[in-house]
Amino acid sequence: MGARARRGMTLTELLVVMGGIAVLMALLFPALAGVRRSAFMANSMSNLRQVAAWMRMYSSDNREFIVPSQFNYAYEDDRYKGKVRSEVTIGEAHKGTWADILWTVNEVGVLPGMVGPAGHDYRFDSPDKTVYKEMGTYHANVLRSAASNSKDLAGGDGLAKPFGTGAHERGLPGFFAANNFFNADPDSGPFAQGSQQGFWTTGQIKAPDRSMYLVDSFAGEVIEDKPEPYQRVGAPGTLEVDFRYSAVCLMLFLDGHVGQEGMWKDLAELQTNRKVRVTNLTSNVP
């Protein structure tokens, strides 16, 4: 008698197998997401350490001045230490951020001869929206996060802060925002035109191991040293810090180390309870 014909799977058996696969996938996906998130965080931390190394080089070459968060050399007396451009022209070309400075002085730029909107020149200006979004290129810029912006800036006008067209949209490489305590732009800073108060040296910072220079953000390359951008209670939509690693953000401190911080409710909690200094960095008083 021949072998009995093998029967196929019943519908019930098929459903049981599919259910088992679904359970395994449900268990596996969070673990894979965690691995991916950890990899992004590791890459972002590596980027921040590279930024710290470039900042030390800049300070060493410029009489220990710290890289300003913003600059504007439209005014002869207020040009930051270490010029970027060889020629000065009137207009927005005078302005920039820490990212433009480090992009230029370290010859990171790989986009020679390309000019974006409003005269954005990639020999001197770090990549903006034209490069990241419209061209879909250069996502490996160490001056940006390896992870993407988790959301858009609430109530934003479509432009990255403090000015320009710098790709702050959700899903594009996240910003590292510089503490605007180091603002050296007389047009936007808390000091009068002609003053040098926006330039600080490394020796003036009283607690560099606790003084924040960069933080994860989705709003732009600069974050104000005021309560509103750090506020999680009260007025909605003011928080600019991006906790893009499972409710954790990264910070670069002025001694060069990279730290991790979970969510806080306001700037007072960050500074008082967690001892992270954002304001009054030259003061002996915490």
N, C-alpha and C positions, 0 to 999 in steps of 0.2 A: 504494500500500500504506500503510495507516495506521501511525501511530507505535506502536512496540512498547510494550506495557504496562510501566509502571515497577514493578519488583519491590520488595518490602519488605526490611528489614534481616534478615540471617540471625541466628541465635542467637549465633554466634561474633562477628559484628560488634557486636551489642548488648552482649555481655560485655566486648569491648575498650573500648567507649565508657564503660561503667559503671566499668571498672577505671581509666580515665583520670580520670574525675570523682573517684573515691575518692582517687587519688594527689594531685590538686589540692587536695581538701579537707584531706588530711593535712598538706599543706604550708601551707595557708592558716590553719587553726585556731590553731596556735601563735602565728603573727604577730598574729592578732586578739586572742588571749588576752593577748599582750604589750601591745598597744595599750590594751586595757581595764584591765590592771593599772597601766599608766603613768598613765592618766586618774584612777584611784582614788588613786594616790600623790600626784598633783598636787593633787587636791581635799583630801586629808588634810593635806598640807603647808600649804595655804591655811588650813585650819581651825586648825592649830597657830600660824600667824602671827597669826591673829585672837585666839587665846587669849593669845599673848604681848603683844599690844596692850592687851588688857583687864587683864592682870597689871600692866603698867606704869601704867595708869590707877589701879588699886587701890592700888599702892604710893605713887603720887603723892598720893592722897587720904588715905592712912593712915600718914603719917610714915615712908615708905619701908619699911614692913613688907612682907615677901613673903607672898603668899597661902599660908596653911597647907594642907598636904595633907589634914589632918583637923582638925575643931574640935569643941569641946563646951563650951557656955556654961551648963551646969548649975551651974558654980561661978563665983561673981561675979568672983573674982580671975583667972579663967582665960578669960574671954571674949575671943575673938580681936578683933583691931583692925577695927572696922567691922561693926556688927551687921547681921544679915540680917532677922530677924523683929522686928516692932514689939512683940510680946508674947511673953513666955517662959512656957512651960507645962512641967510635969514630964513626963519621958519621953524617947523617942527623938527628939522634935522638937528637942531640944537639940543633937543631933549631925548632922554632915554632912561633906562633903568640899569640896575646891577647886571642884568643878563646881557644887555648890549655891550657893557664894558668888558665882561669876561669873555663874551663871544669874540670880541675884536682883539683884545690884547693877547689872547691865547691862540689866535688864528684858528679858531674852531670852524669858522665859516667855510662851507663847501659849496656855496651858491654864488660864485663870482659872476659879476656882470648882470645879475638879475635884479630888477627893480620892481617893487610891488606898488600898491596903491599909495598915494600921497607921498611919493618919493622914498618909500621904504627901500633902503639900499642894503642888501644882504652881505656886503663887505663889512658893514659896521652895525647893522641892526639884526638882532637875533630873530629866528623865524617867526612869522606871524600867521594869521588865518589863511593867507594866500597859499602858504607852503603846506600847512597842516591839513587844511580842509579842502580847498579848491584844487590843489595839486595832488593831495593825498600822499605826500612824501615826507621823508625826514622825521620819522617818529622816534629815532634813537638819540635825540638831542639830550645830552646829560644835564642841560639847564632846565629840563622839564622832568616831571615824574614819569616813571615807567608805567604806572597805572593811570587810568583815564579819570577825567573829571566825573564825579558821581552825579552832578546835576548842574543846571544853569544857575547863574546868579539871579536870585529872586528880584524882579523889578528892574533887571539890567536893561541897558539900551542896545545890546548886541555887540558892544565893544568891551574889550578887556581893559581893566584898570592898570595904570592911571590914565592912559590914553592909547590910541592906536587901534589896530584891528587884530588883536592877538588871540584868536581861537580859544575862547573860554567855554565853548559849548560842551554839553554833556557828550561823553564818548571820545573826546579828543585828549591828547596827553595833558595830564593835570599840571597845574602851576605849582611852582615853589614861590611863595610870596615873601618879599623882604620886609622886615620890620621898618616902618617909615620913621622911626626914631632917627634913622640915618639919612633923612631927606636933605639933599643939597640943592634943591631947585627953589630959587627965591620966589618964583611965580606961584608955587603951591605949598611951600613950607611954612612952618610956624615962626619964621624970622623975617626981618626986613631985608629988602634988596640991598646988596652991598655987604651984608654980614657974612662971616665965615662960620657961624654956629652950626651949620649943617655938616661940617667936616669933623670927624672924630678920629682920634688915634687909638691904637690898641692899648696904650698905657693909661688912657682915661677911663676905660671900662673897669669897674670895680669888681665885678664877679663874672668873668667871661664864661665860666663853666655853667652858669645859670642864665646867661643873657642870650635871648633868642634872636637869631638873625633871619632864618628862613622857616616857613611853616607851609604845610600842604594847604592849597587853596584852589577854589574854582573861579575866583573873581579876577585874578590877574597877577602880575609880577610884584605887586606892592600891597601891603596891608597896613592900615593906619595903626599907630600906637595909641588908640582910643578904645573906650569900652565897647562901642557899637559893633565893630566887626567880630568881637569875641562873645557877644551876648547871646545866651540861649534862653533867657527868660525875659518877660516883658515884651518889648516891641518885636513882633515877628519879622522874619526875613532879613535880620541884620547880620546873622552869623555868616562869615566868609570863609572860615576854616573848613576844609574838606576832610572828614574822617572816613577816608576811602578804604581803610583796611579793617573792616568789621568793627566800626566805632573807635578806630585808632588813627591818629595822625602822626606824621613824622615832623621833627624839628631839628634844625641845625643850630648849634650853639657856637658862640664866638671862640671857644677854645678848640673847636674843630670836631667835637663829638656829635653823634646823631642820637637823638632821644625819641622815645615813643610816648604819646600821651593819649589817654582815653578822654571821653567827653567831659566837659566841665559846664557849669551853668552860666558863669560870667567871668570877666577878666579878673575880678577881685579874688575869686576862688583859685584861678590859675596862678596868680602872683602870691597870694597870702598862704594858701594851703599847700600848693604844690611847689612853691619857691621858684617858679619860672619867671624871670624878669623880662618884661616887655617895655616898660617905661622907666624913666629916671635911671638909665644904665650907668651914669657917671656919678651917682650918689652913693655914699657909704651907708645910707639908710635903706634897708630892704624894701 
